[in-house]
Amino acid sequence: MTDPTPRRVAFVTGITGQDGSYLAELLLAKGYEVHGIIRRASMFNTERLDAIYQDPHETHRRLFLHYGDVTDASGLVNAIRDIQPTEVYHLAAQSHVRVSFDIPEYTGDTTGLGTVRLLEAIRAAKIETRYYQASTSELYGSTPPPQSETTPFHPRSPYGVAKMYSYWMTVNYRESYGLHASNGILFNHESPRRGETFVTRKITRAVARIAAGLQEDLFLGNLDAVRDWGYAPEFVEGMWRILQQDEPDDYVLATGVPATVRDFVSAAFSHAGLDWEKYVKHDSRYERPAEVDALIGDPGKAERQLGWKTGTDWRRLAQIMVDADIQQLDDQLSGRSIRLDDR
């Protein structure tokens, strides 16, 4: 008797990042076998996956990590051929916009060419799979909001340009080779797992440290930039829904609600009972050579066709992140005092 349960195997690049870790949790909860590639490093860089390994249901037994890199074409071919994934989620990138101005060539190699290497690996392995490309609101750049799937692109950073290459290569492989390949154009989405150099996490970590008396000032760039901020765990649900569609397509995932960096700063500091104006200082080093003034997404298509909608607004997001960073700092300080007592 044959097993009626369909084989569900996911291959995830960027699995150790914010989105990758939440996506791995989601897929494992849905019964997938999940494979991710991680770069070899002298230090462990899998802390965002700790929640999976601590799961009492032992879902980590269906999680497999492989050393690899999107700059290694042959390694990607071998991995795809060996794993035979039914779904591929390409999240890996040099994703810091400001940093992309400092290292444009590396950004182009990883964020842009890394995509075509993975698409070619799928084609070379001759497997039937569905491919998700992590696209970004930075594609729109200086194009006025609201931005939808039909809004013209005008990227304003090496990161945005590299992502535009990835976007169109995904469309090209869909149209040229019949690959079930889709773009998710995700607007800003944050969480306590956000990298510490990204502005929202930089803000909430500073709030925790200032409240604890460990930091005096927070230096930021453009406070007037308008963004559409959502909650990362909700956005990875949207990624999964995109690949469950019978036909591949491109979708904007966003909240549709604008807020300035100043708004986010105010909400984060006030949640901890602090007046942000006493602590926040301007530093031009954090401004971009070419600014993106406003990114506000129109998620109408995703709501209609995917049944996807966000439930966490930017104010609640700021509170979640501040609470998490305060708790993390408390845990760190408590651990430090315990180690000192043990000496």
Disulfide bonds with the S-S distance in Angstrom:
none
